[in-house]
Amino acid sequence: MRHPARLGIALTLVLATVGCSTSAGGRQEDGGRNRADSTSATTVSVTSCGRPTAFTRPPERAVSLDQATTETLLELGLQDRMAGTANLKAKIPAAYAAAYAEVPVIAPKIATVEQLRAAAPDFVAASSADLFTADRAGTREELAALKVPTFVSAVDCPRQNPVGTPPFELLFSDYENLGRIFGVEERATALAARQRSAVAKAGTQAGANTPKVPRDAERPTVVYLYSVFNGMPYVAGGTGLPSEMSRIVGAKNAFDDIDEDWPEVTWEEVAQRDPDFIVIGDLSERGRPGDSAAEKRAVMTAHPVISRLGAVSHNRILEVPGIELDPSVRSVHALGLLADGMKDLGHVR
C-alpha cells in the first residue's frame, strides 16, 4: 500500500462530502416504492461473513470488486448507486449492457487499494473474501477504519453459515441482504423467489429419472471440466457450486471428495472416475489457451485414454458458460442447462 495515510485522508474528505449531500428526487422502485430517503433515520443491520454492519442510509457510491457482484447489483437495478466496477472476466450479458455502461470501470482486472480509494466508495462488495487483502483492495478492517462498510457473499463464508445450508440459499440470502442495504427489498425478494423456483424446477425434472432416495451407485456421475492449462485439466471439486448442482439434478460430482473449488487433476484421474457425463465450462470470452469448449473437446478426443471413455465416445457431453459454474446471479441458468441436458441424454447409468 503506497502512501496509506495520504490516501486515507483523501478518502475520508471525499466520503464526508458524499455523506453531507442529499439526492435530488428519486427513481421509482418496483412495486411503486420510492428510492430510499437519504435523510431516513431507519438503521439497517446486516452481518456479512461474520462482520456486523449498520447502515443509516442506502449506499450512493458502491463499488463491486468482481463481475458476479456487479451483475447482481445491476440485476437489482442499482447502477445509479454504483461508483465503480472491477475484474471483468467475460462479456456483460446484453440484458445488463446499457446499465453497465453507466458505471465507471475502476480496474479491468483486480482492483488495487489506490484504484478503489480513488473511486471514493461508501460501500464495497465482492463475491469472495480474497479480494479484500492488503495487496488488493485493502482488508475489510482497513476499510472499516475509514468508515467504508464491506460485503462478502455468504457463499464464500462456509464457517459463518449454518451447517448444511444449500449454496443456492446462501446466494439468495445475498440478494435479500443487498436488498435491505439498498432499500430495494421488493426487487431482491422477487429475484430470490424467481431463482428458487428455477432451482425447484430443475429438481423436479430430475425426479422423473432418478429414484427418490438414490444411492451413490444409482446416481450418474459428472465431471465438470472448467479449464485445461498446460495440458492439465481443472475440474470441479467438492466445495464449489457444481456439487450442489449435481445433487439437485440427482447426480454426483465425480470429484466431490476433493476439498477445493477447482482443483488441478490428471487425465488419468478423470479416466479412473469414468464419469457418465462430462460438463464443459466454455470460457471462450476469457480467451486463454484451452478455454473454449471446442478446445476442450479436441483435447479429450485426441487423448488415447480419455477418448475411450463412454462419456466421450457416446458424446454424453454438455456445454455451459464457464462463468455460470461459479456462484452468481447467472448460476440458475447453468443449472437449467444441466437438468435439461442430462434429461435429453437419458440421465441413466
C-alpha positions as CSV (number, residue, x, y, z in Angstrom):
1,M,0.0,0.0,0.0
2,R,1.6,3.3,-1.1
3,H,1.0,6.5,0.9
4,P,-1.7,5.0,3.1
5,A,-2.1,8.0,5.3
6,R,-2.5,10.4,2.4
7,L,-5.0,8.1,0.7
8,G,-6.9,7.6,3.9
9,I,-7.2,11.4,4.5
10,A,-8.3,12.0,0.9
11,L,-10.9,9.2,1.1
12,T,-12.3,10.5,4.4
13,L,-12.7,14.0,3.0
14,V,-14.5,12.8,-0.1
15,L,-16.7,10.5,1.9
16,A,-17.6,13.3,4.3
17,T,-18.7,15.4,1.2
18,V,-20.8,12.5,-0.1
19,G,-22.3,11.9,3.3
20,C,-23.4,15.5,3.6
21,S,-25.1,15.6,0.1
22,T,-28.7,14.7,-0.5
23,S,-30.3,13.1,-3.5
24,A,-32.4,15.4,-5.7
25,G,-35.6,13.4,-6.3
26,G,-35.5,9.6,-6.6
27,R,-36.0,6.8,-9.0
28,Q,-39.3,4.9,-8.8
29,E,-38.7,1.4,-7.5
30,D,-40.6,-1.7,-8.4
31,G,-44.0,-2.0,-6.7
32,G,-44.4,1.8,-6.5
33,R,-41.8,2.3,-3.8
34,N,-39.6,5.4,-4.0
35,R,-35.9,5.2,-3.7
36,A,-34.8,5.1,0.0
37,D,-34.8,8.6,1.5
38,S,-31.2,9.6,2.3
39,T,-32.5,11.5,5.3
40,S,-34.3,8.5,6.8
41,A,-33.4,7.7,10.4
42,T,-34.0,4.0,9.9
43,T,-31.0,1.8,10.6
44,V,-30.5,-1.4,8.7
45,S,-28.2,-4.0,10.3
46,V,-26.6,-6.8,8.2
47,T,-24.0,-9.3,9.1
48,S,-21.7,-10.3,6.2
49,C,-19.2,-13.0,6.6
50,G,-19.1,-12.6,10.3
51,R,-18.9,-8.8,10.3
52,P,-21.9,-6.9,11.5
53,T,-22.5,-3.5,9.8
54,A,-25.2,-0.9,10.4
55,F,-26.5,1.4,7.6
56,T,-28.3,4.6,8.4
57,R,-28.8,5.3,4.7
58,P,-28.6,3.3,1.5
59,P,-25.2,3.5,-0.2
60,E,-24.8,6.0,-3.0
61,R,-21.3,5.2,-4.2
62,A,-21.0,1.4,-4.2
63,V,-18.1,-0.4,-5.8
64,S,-18.2,-4.0,-6.9
65,L,-14.9,-5.8,-6.9
66,D,-15.8,-8.6,-9.3
67,Q,-18.2,-9.5,-12.2
68,A,-20.5,-11.7,-10.1
69,T,-21.2,-8.8,-7.7
70,T,-21.5,-6.3,-10.5
71,E,-24.2,-8.3,-12.2
72,T,-26.1,-8.9,-9.0
73,L,-26.2,-5.1,-8.4
74,L,-27.3,-4.5,-12.0
75,E,-30.0,-7.1,-11.7
76,L,-31.3,-5.2,-8.7
77,G,-31.3,-2.0,-10.8
78,L,-28.6,-0.3,-8.7
79,Q,-26.4,1.1,-11.5
80,D,-27.1,4.7,-10.4
81,R,-25.8,3.8,-6.9
82,M,-22.5,2.5,-8.2
83,A,-19.2,4.4,-8.3
84,G,-17.2,1.6,-10.0
85,T,-16.7,-2.0,-11.0
86,A,-13.7,-4.1,-11.5
87,N,-12.4,-7.6,-12.6
88,L,-14.5,-8.3,-15.7
89,K,-13.9,-11.9,-16.8
90,A,-16.4,-12.3,-19.6
91,K,-18.7,-10.2,-21.7
92,I,-21.5,-8.5,-19.9
93,P,-24.9,-10.0,-20.9
94,A,-27.0,-8.0,-23.3
95,A,-29.6,-7.6,-20.6
96,Y,-27.2,-5.6,-18.4
97,A,-25.2,-3.9,-21.2
98,A,-27.0,-0.5,-21.0
99,A,-26.9,-0.3,-17.2
100,Y,-23.2,-1.5,-17.1
101,A,-22.3,1.3,-19.5
102,E,-23.4,3.8,-16.9
103,V,-20.9,2.6,-14.3
104,P,-17.2,3.6,-14.3
105,V,-14.7,0.7,-14.6
106,I,-12.1,1.5,-11.9
107,A,-9.9,-1.5,-12.9
108,P,-10.2,-4.0,-15.8
109,K,-8.7,-6.7,-13.5
110,I,-8.4,-7.0,-9.7
111,A,-8.7,-3.5,-8.1
112,T,-5.8,-2.1,-6.1
113,V,-6.0,0.0,-2.9
114,E,-5.3,3.1,-4.9
115,Q,-7.9,2.4,-7.6
116,L,-10.6,1.6,-5.0
117,R,-10.0,4.7,-2.9
118,A,-9.8,7.0,-5.9
119,A,-13.5,6.0,-6.5
120,A,-14.4,7.3,-3.1
121,P,-16.8,4.4,-2.2
122,D,-19.3,4.4,0.6
123,F,-19.8,0.6,0.2
124,V,-17.6,-2.1,-1.3
125,A,-18.9,-5.6,-2.2
126,A,-17.3,-8.8,-3.5
127,S,-18.2,-12.4,-4.1
128,S,-15.0,-13.7,-2.5
129,A,-13.1,-12.7,0.6
130,D,-9.7,-13.0,-1.1
131,L,-10.4,-9.7,-2.9
132,F,-10.1,-7.9,0.4
133,T,-6.4,-8.3,1.1
134,A,-3.7,-5.7,1.8
135,D,-2.2,-6.2,-1.7
136,R,-5.5,-6.0,-3.5
137,A,-8.4,-3.6,-2.5
138,G,-7.3,-3.5,1.2
139,T,-8.6,-5.5,4.1
140,R,-12.1,-5.2,5.5
141,E,-10.5,-3.9,8.7
142,E,-8.7,-1.2,6.9
143,L,-11.8,-0.1,5.0
144,A,-13.9,-0.2,8.3
145,A,-11.4,2.1,9.9
146,L,-12.2,4.6,7.0
147,K,-15.9,4.1,7.7
148,V,-16.4,2.2,4.4
149,P,-18.7,-0.9,5.0
150,T,-17.9,-4.0,3.1
151,F,-19.9,-7.1,2.0
152,V,-18.7,-10.6,1.1
153,S,-21.0,-13.2,-0.4
154,A,-22.3,-15.7,2.1
155,V,-21.3,-18.5,-0.4
156,D,-17.6,-17.7,0.3
157,C,-18.0,-17.9,4.1
158,P,-18.7,-21.5,5.0
159,R,-17.6,-21.2,8.6
160,Q,-20.0,-18.4,9.2
161,N,-23.1,-20.2,7.9
162,P,-25.4,-22.7,9.5
163,V,-24.2,-26.2,8.7
164,G,-25.9,-27.8,5.7
165,T,-27.3,-24.6,4.2
166,P,-27.5,-25.2,0.4
167,P,-25.2,-22.9,-1.6
168,F,-28.1,-21.6,-3.7
169,E,-29.9,-20.5,-0.5
170,L,-26.7,-18.6,0.6
171,L,-26.7,-16.9,-2.8
172,F,-30.3,-15.9,-2.4
173,S,-29.6,-14.6,1.1
174,D,-27.1,-12.3,-0.6
175,Y,-29.8,-10.8,-2.8
176,E,-32.0,-10.3,0.2
177,N,-29.3,-8.7,2.3
178,L,-28.3,-6.4,-0.5
179,G,-31.9,-5.5,-1.0
180,R,-32.2,-4.4,2.7
181,I,-28.9,-2.5,2.5
182,F,-30.0,-0.5,-0.6
183,G,-33.7,-0.2,0.3
184,V,-34.9,-2.3,-2.6
185,E,-36.3,-5.3,-0.7
186,E,-39.1,-6.0,-3.1
187,R,-36.8,-6.3,-6.0
188,A,-34.5,-8.6,-4.1
189,T,-37.3,-10.7,-2.8
190,A,-38.7,-11.1,-6.3
191,L,-35.3,-12.1,-7.6
192,A,-34.8,-14.7,-4.9
193,A,-38.3,-16.1,-5.5
194,R,-37.7,-16.5,-9.3
195,Q,-34.4,-18.3,-8.8
196,R,-35.8,-20.5,-6.0
197,S,-38.5,-21.5,-8.5
198,A,-35.8,-22.3,-11.1
199,V,-33.9,-24.5,-8.6
200,A,-37.1,-26.3,-7.7
201,K,-38.0,-26.9,-11.4
202,A,-34.5,-28.4,-12.0
203,G,-35.0,-30.8,-9.1
204,T,-38.5,-31.7,-10.3
205,Q,-37.2,-32.5,-13.8
206,A,-34.6,-34.8,-12.4
207,G,-37.1,-36.6,-10.2
208,A,-38.7,-38.2,-13.2
209,N,-35.4,-40.0,-14.0
210,T,-34.0,-40.6,-10.5
211,P,-35.0,-42.7,-7.5
212,K,-36.5,-40.6,-4.7
213,V,-33.5,-41.5,-2.4
214,P,-30.8,-42.5,-4.9
215,R,-27.8,-44.4,-3.6
216,D,-24.4,-43.3,-4.8
217,A,-24.2,-46.4,-7.0
218,E,-27.5,-45.4,-8.7
219,R,-26.6,-41.8,-9.4
220,P,-24.9,-40.8,-12.6
221,T,-21.5,-39.2,-12.1
222,V,-20.4,-36.0,-13.7
223,V,-17.0,-34.4,-14.3
224,Y,-17.1,-30.6,-14.7
225,L,-14.2,-29.6,-16.9
226,Y,-13.6,-25.9,-16.2
227,S,-10.2,-25.3,-17.8
228,V,-7.2,-27.0,-19.5
229,F,-4.0,-25.3,-18.7
230,N,-0.6,-26.6,-19.9
231,G,-2.5,-29.7,-20.9
232,M,-3.8,-30.4,-17.3
233,P,-7.5,-30.4,-16.5
234,Y,-9.0,-28.3,-13.8
235,V,-12.3,-29.8,-12.6
236,A,-15.0,-29.0,-10.0
237,G,-14.1,-30.2,-6.5
238,G,-16.4,-30.8,-3.6
239,T,-16.6,-27.2,-2.3
240,G,-17.8,-25.5,-5.4
241,L,-21.3,-24.9,-6.7
242,P,-21.3,-27.8,-9.2
243,S,-21.5,-30.4,-6.4
244,E,-24.8,-28.8,-5.3
245,M,-26.0,-28.6,-8.9
246,S,-25.3,-32.3,-9.2
247,R,-27.2,-33.1,-6.1
248,I,-30.2,-31.1,-7.3
249,V,-30.4,-33.0,-10.6
250,G,-29.9,-36.4,-8.9
251,A,-26.3,-36.8,-10.0
252,K,-22.9,-36.9,-8.2
253,N,-19.9,-34.8,-8.9
254,A,-17.1,-37.3,-9.6
255,F,-14.5,-35.2,-7.7
256,D,-16.6,-34.1,-4.7
257,D,-14.1,-35.8,-2.4
258,I,-11.5,-33.1,-3.1
259,D,-11.8,-30.2,-0.7
260,E,-11.3,-27.4,-3.3
261,D,-13.4,-25.4,-5.7
262,W,-11.4,-26.1,-8.9
263,P,-8.5,-28.5,-8.3
264,E,-6.0,-29.5,-10.9
265,V,-6.1,-33.2,-11.5
266,T,-4.7,-35.5,-14.1
267,W,-6.4,-37.1,-17.2
268,E,-5.6,-40.4,-15.6
269,E,-7.7,-39.5,-12.6
270,V,-10.5,-38.4,-14.8
271,A,-10.3,-41.8,-16.6
272,Q,-10.3,-43.7,-13.2
273,R,-13.5,-41.9,-12.2
274,D,-15.1,-42.9,-15.6
275,P,-17.9,-40.3,-15.4
276,D,-21.3,-40.9,-17.0
277,F,-21.4,-37.3,-18.2
278,I,-18.9,-34.5,-18.7
279,V,-19.9,-30.9,-18.4
280,I,-17.6,-28.4,-20.2
281,G,-17.4,-24.9,-19.0
282,D,-17.0,-22.7,-22.1
283,L,-14.7,-19.8,-21.2
284,S,-14.1,-18.6,-24.8
285,E,-14.6,-15.0,-23.8
286,R,-11.7,-15.2,-21.4
287,G,-9.5,-16.1,-24.4
288,R,-6.8,-18.1,-22.7
289,P,-5.3,-21.2,-24.4
290,G,-7.6,-24.2,-23.7
291,D,-10.5,-22.1,-22.6
292,S,-13.0,-22.7,-25.3
293,A,-15.4,-25.7,-25.3
294,A,-14.1,-26.7,-28.8
295,E,-10.5,-26.8,-27.5
296,K,-11.5,-29.0,-24.5
297,R,-13.4,-31.4,-26.7
298,A,-10.4,-31.6,-29.1
299,V,-8.1,-32.4,-26.1
300,M,-10.4,-35.2,-24.9
301,T,-11.0,-36.8,-28.3
302,A,-7.3,-36.8,-29.0
303,H,-6.3,-38.3,-25.7
304,P,-5.6,-42.0,-26.0
305,V,-7.4,-42.9,-22.8
306,I,-10.0,-40.2,-22.3
307,S,-11.2,-40.7,-25.9
308,R,-12.3,-44.2,-25.0
309,L,-14.5,-43.2,-22.0
310,G,-18.2,-43.8,-22.6
311,A,-19.0,-40.1,-21.9
312,V,-16.7,-39.1,-24.7
313,S,-17.2,-41.9,-27.3
314,H,-21.0,-41.6,-26.9
315,N,-20.9,-37.8,-26.7
316,R,-22.6,-37.5,-23.3
317,I,-21.0,-34.0,-23.1
318,L,-22.8,-30.9,-22.1
319,E,-21.6,-27.3,-22.6
320,V,-22.4,-24.4,-20.3
321,P,-21.0,-20.9,-19.9
322,G,-18.0,-21.4,-17.6
323,I,-18.7,-18.2,-15.7
324,E,-22.0,-19.6,-14.6
325,L,-20.4,-22.5,-12.8
326,D,-19.2,-20.0,-10.1
327,P,-21.9,-18.6,-7.8
328,S,-23.6,-15.6,-9.4
329,V,-27.0,-14.4,-10.5
330,R,-26.4,-16.4,-13.7
331,S,-25.9,-19.8,-12.0
332,V,-29.5,-20.9,-12.1
333,H,-29.2,-20.7,-15.9
334,A,-26.4,-23.2,-15.9
335,L,-28.4,-25.4,-13.5
336,G,-31.3,-25.4,-16.0
337,L,-29.0,-26.3,-18.9
338,L,-27.6,-29.2,-16.8
339,A,-31.1,-30.5,-15.9
340,D,-32.3,-30.3,-19.5
341,G,-29.1,-31.7,-21.0
342,M,-29.0,-34.7,-18.7
343,K,-32.6,-35.4,-19.3
344,D,-32.1,-35.3,-23.0
345,L,-29.1,-37.6,-22.7
346,G,-31.0,-40.2,-20.7
347,H,-29.9,-39.5,-17.1
348,V,-29.3,-43.2,-16.5
349,R,-26.2,-45.2,-15.9
